[in-house]
Amino acid sequence: MHVEPVEIYSDTTNAAVMRYPGRHFPGFLIQGDSLYVLCRRADEVCASIGRGAPGFDAANELRNALWASLTHYKTVLVEHQLPLPFSEAPLT
């Protein structure tokens, strides 16, 4: 881990906008628990569309991108011995 200053344009809860050093444009910070919810919702959308149906491929591409981001997030937290801010228990 390292500490660097960032430019914070908005620190609104679940809608932080900040610029990382060396980047031209600001980014949007998504909290880990919110990212997990987006992943689960993307799963639901893909399931409701159904494999092979129109729109499924685009939805599945979006779902895969979200899950890849979540996997990276979880890897970083594990590397730094930080707890996950969500439970991965199956939904009932």
Secondary structure by P-SEA (a helix, b strand, c coil): cbbbbbbbccccccbbbbbcccccbbbbbbcaaaaaaaaaaaaaaaaaacccccaaaaaaaaaaaaaaaaaaaaaaaaaacccccccccccc
